[in-house]
Amino acid sequence: MVTKLVRGRKVVCRVTGRDSAEIVDDGAVAVSDGEIVEVGRYEDLRPRYHAAELIGSGRHLVTPGLINAHHHVGLTPFQLGALDAPLETWIIARWAIRDVDPYLDTLWCAMQMIESGITTVQHNHMSARLPPDQVMYEAASRVVDAYEDSGMRVAFSLSTRDQNHLVYEDDARFLSTLPRGLARRASEYLGARPITVEEYLSVCGELHSRRQAARTNIFVSPHNVHWCSDEMLAAIGDFAKRHRTGLHIHLQETVYQRMYGARHWGKTPLAHLVDLGVAGPEVSCAHGVWLSESDVSALAETETAICTNPSSNLRLKSGIAPINRLLDGGVTVALGIDEAGMNDDNDIVQEMRIAQKLHREPGISSPYPTSHDILRLTTEGGAKVTQFHDVGVIEPGRRADLVLFDLERIEEPYLHPDTDVVDALIYRGKGLDVDTVMVDGEVLLRDGEFVSLDKAEIAGRLRESLLGEISVREASRARLSADLLPHIQRWFAEWELECGESHYAYNLR
Ligand SMILES: [Zn+2]
């Protein structure tokens, strides 16, 4: 029985081309048991489903739920005290930030994401500081609990690594260059957290068998190519294939990571992954800023996807990913916020706009992504990498993951009537324009308010959890971070940055 009828002045069902989408004017979506059963004109559907609850109106824009394809934590590193810095020093500076309750942190952020129209997220949980026992399972499980309580769909992965913890070389060799006292402290810290691949996969196996659910996919995640031994990469790749699940990995985020590949394997990290058999439709790679031309072909040939994070790449001085080349080469691309975004607030609508504007290469006939391209990345692209194959499009048979934007607010006070509604969303939309959000037909947000969660209460509990004294553990980690940073900086300063031809020519000297 159809229980809900979702109405919009425009219902954008799916993107069909660079400048086109399947749109129903004054449309409606009929939902039964969380599934879309019919899409058509409101005036045709309403008489047939007159008993169904009506959601939306003639002032709304209805789109498929938006998908954030790369995310880590709730409170942003900036909120916790870490300014933007180049990735290689930023990750050490981040040791200084507070320990945050994973459940409250995730629930808070899930609410923030829902408010900007995100119905599905790829959450990559960094487990490096967790001990290799049941605690790792419990912490991961609390994150999954938070998503379940929020109602969002999540592709969850725990990330792991087993080498190059401080700089891009062997830990022992780098430690030998440090003053003895500092080397001892760093070594003690690192020694407290090694996780073997067997232990890691046993936790992933447990998560996969116990937590996989209709709205939860459990993936695996070697953190990045240079941070994992070949044995670890191959074993995790094999696990993903055997369990028919996804593998998410950071890839060539910075120039140093690409140079590491050339120095250690004589090829790019992606080429190394391909040689190890860790590439394929189940693999999605975050960032992919420093991709070679042959990497673009390899991604297309192996059907390996890229989750691009434009704000994060700007904030951490990583660069600009060659998205125009990837789209041209037929690579699957999805869009992520990487936990913060340009406004530090996890607003995917603004991230969509940045993604669109950043890749407008100079020149009248030069390539650029259209608004429709960006919407496709954030819906169908995201559905593919999170392996929720029945979302991302509004059509009968798909799950009813829908977002209603207040179109009048986006247009206010006037927008030329010929303006394409997808352009209107990408040029002018904000998370603030999101009115209603549903997952599986379940309304999570209505009129901008949460239906069953109390945002102020969650925020209060999160704030309170951080009011206590800084623990001895946190303080000693912060001191270690501050003492290590000059040495990390010095080590990377010795690398002469590789210069070559860039994918985009933004300007000339
Ligand atoms: Zn990341």
Residues whose N, C-alpha, C, O or C-beta is under 5 A from the ligand:
A	BS01	ZN	A286 D338
